[in-house]
Each structure stands twice: as C-alpha cells, then as structure tokens.
Amino acid sequence: MANEFMKVWYKLSRDYKTYMEQSLAPDLTEAQLTVLEYVMNHDQVKPSDLIEYLATTPAAVTTLLDRMVKNELIVRQRNEQDRRIVWIRLTEKGRREGERGLRIRDAYIRQGLDRISRHSQQLLIYLLGKMAEPPVHEKTIATEEKKEA
C-alpha cells in the first residue's frame, strides 16, 4: 500500500511542480510565489519569519530575497524606530505576480479536484490532514519533553 501511495504522490508532486514552473515562468518561481503569498497574508514580515515557514536556512532566504529584490517583486525597508529590523514589503509588481501565481495554482488544484465528487474532495482533505499530523510517538515524546522542562 505504501508503495502505491508513493507512486501516486510522486506523480502528483512532479506534475504540479512542472506545471507551476512552466506557468509561472519567466517572472516567478514557485518558491517566490510562496514568499509573496506569505507576505500578502501577513501585516509585517521580517526575513527571519520566512526561515521557519520555508523550512530552510538563513542563507537560502537571503539568496531568495535578493533575487526577488532584483526582479522588483519586493523591497527591503528598514524600521524607522529600530534600524536593525528590516521589513519585507511587496512592490506593485510583486502583488500582481503573487495574484497571478495564486490564480494559476488555484486553477490547477481546482482542475484536479473537479474530477471527484464534493464528498470525496472533503474526505481527501480530511485524510491528508490526518496524514500531516505528527505520528503519535512524536506527540508523546514532545509532551514528555515539555513535562520534564
């Protein structure tokens, strides 16, 4: 069963990635879309906020943001009260490209979901949500570590 699941998961992931890369090019990458969406959904964003969200390193975030600044998708803006703080802000182009990317992504996902009934869609989301939860033993370990601290 796990092998069958992995084959389907791999195909879905590969097809999604290929579609997004081709559809977003040449002005946007999937990683950049993820950043734009995050910034669009939060009032204030610092580069350090993106490290955990993207599950990557500070160097990788810096490189990604440098490219986004160069492509005029975002600007870095120093905080007036504390010059050590840098805020990430969308440019008008960044907002337009983010909205375009979200439309592309939503259309792709809708196209796949439209192949199954509304009930099956809800069930799929529920089941994937269950799979995304940490395994029970990880929850137990985390709970025990908190008790000891």
DRENTIPA-767043 format. One line per field, with one value per residue (C-alpha): residue in one letter; chain; z, y, x. Coordinates in steps of 0.02 Angstrom, whole numbers, always signed. Example, Ala and Ser with C-alpha at 12.3 -4.5 7.8 and 13.67 -1.06 7.14 Angstrom:
DRENTIPA-767043
residu	c(A, S)
chaine	c(A, A)
up	c(+390, +357)
north	c(-225, -53)
east	c(+615, +684)
end
This chain:
DRENTIPA-767043
residu	c(M, A, N, E, F, M, K, V, W, Y, K, L, S, R, D, Y, K, T, Y, M, E, Q, S, L, A, P, D, L, T, E, A, Q, L, T, V, L, E, Y, V, M, N, H, D, Q, V, K, P, S, D, L, I, E, Y, L, A, T, T, P, A, A, V, T, T, L, L, D, R, M, V, K, N, E, L, I, V, R, Q, R, N, E, Q, D, R, R, I, V, W, I, R, L, T, E, K, G, R, R, E, G, E, R, G, L, R, I, R, D, A, Y, I, R, Q, G, L, D, R, I, S, R, H, S, Q, Q, L, L, I, Y, L, L, G, K, M, A, E, P, P, V, H, E, K, T, I, A, T, E, E, K, K, E, A)
chaine	c(A, A, A, A, A, A, A, A, A, A, A, A, A, A, A, A, A, A, A, A, A, A, A, A, A, A, A, A, A, A, A, A, A, A, A, A, A, A, A, A, A, A, A, A, A, A, A, A, A, A, A, A, A, A, A, A, A, A, A, A, A, A, A, A, A, A, A, A, A, A, A, A, A, A, A, A, A, A, A, A, A, A, A, A, A, A, A, A, A, A, A, A, A, A, A, A, A, A, A, A, A, A, A, A, A, A, A, A, A, A, A, A, A, A, A, A, A, A, A, A, A, A, A, A, A, A, A, A, A, A, A, A, A, A, A, A, A, A, A, A, A, A, A, A, A, A, A, A, A)
up	c(+0, +44, -123, -219, -118, -152, -340, -344, -226, -331, -492, -415, -346, -507, -617, -501, -495, -685, -715, -592, -659, -838, -795, -681, -792, -833, -698, -548, -467, -352, -203, -242, -252, -80, -11, -100, -31, +145, +135, +61, +210, +350, +402, +435, +383, +429, +336, +493, +487, +322, +385, +483, +361, +213, +321, +255, +306, +332, +184, +70, +123, +92, -82, -123, -61, -156, -318, -277, -245, -409, -501, -416, -327, -152, -64, +100, +213, +374, +528, +571, +760, +757, +607, +643, +591, +405, +340, +178, +76, -89, -238, -356, -475, -330, -286, -468, -490, -324, -375, -546, -467, -345, -489, -583, -431, -387, -565, -565, -398, -447, -609, -509, -376, -506, -558, -394, -302, -170, -36, -99, -100, +83, +126, +33, +127, +292, +260, +201, +356, +464, +373, +400, +589, +681, +719, +890, +957, +910, +1003, +1155, +1150, +1133, +1277, +1388, +1348, +1396, +1562, +1603, +1563)
north	c(+0, +122, +90, +126, +284, +343, +316, +422, +553, +566, +586, +720, +813, +803, +855, +1001, +1062, +1050, +1141, +1280, +1305, +1318, +1427, +1549, +1572, +1683, +1810, +1699, +1537, +1427, +1475, +1659, +1632, +1553, +1708, +1827, +1734, +1737, +1924, +1955, +1865, +1949, +2131, +2136, +2009, +2000, +1888, +1782, +1744, +1656, +1538, +1428, +1450, +1393, +1265, +1324, +1413, +1599, +1597, +1520, +1650, +1791, +1724, +1705, +1881, +1955, +1883, +1948, +2123, +2114, +2062, +2205, +2089, +2151, +2289, +2283, +2426, +2472, +2503, +2688, +2659, +2513, +2514, +2333, +2273, +2250, +2228, +2139, +2235, +2191, +2303, +2330, +2206, +2083, +2098, +2073, +1923, +1849, +1864, +1790, +1645, +1609, +1607, +1484, +1372, +1378, +1335, +1184, +1120, +1150, +1054, +903, +915, +935, +755, +692, +724, +860, +725, +642, +812, +839, +662, +685, +846, +764, +611, +712, +820, +663, +607, +777, +764, +710, +524, +477, +433, +606, +687, +578, +621, +807, +800, +708, +832, +978, +894, +870, +1051)
east	c(+0, +140, +224, +63, +36, +214, +194, +36, +110, +268, +167, +56, +206, +305, +159, +117, +296, +315, +150, +192, +369, +306, +156, +246, +399, +487, +444, +413, +467, +365, +474, +449, +261, +266, +354, +235, +84, +156, +190, +16, -62, +38, +44, +230, +361, +545, +666, +685, +496, +525, +660, +541, +397, +502, +596, +763, +922, +953, +1073, +941, +812, +936, +976, +791, +750, +900, +831, +657, +726, +823, +663, +568, +445, +487, +581, +675, +627, +717, +611, +619, +623, +746, +862, +915, +742, +710, +533, +490, +362, +280, +302, +156, +237, +256, +72, +20, +135, +77, -105, -65, +28, -114, -239, -129, -109, -294, -345, -228, -291, -473, -446, -387, -521, -660, -628, -700, -863, -881, -893, -733, -646, -690, -636, -471, -433, -479, -370, -220, -240, -234, -77, +4, -14, +143, +148, +81, +254, +318, +173, +210, +395, +359, +233, +357, +496, +384, +340, +525, +570)
end
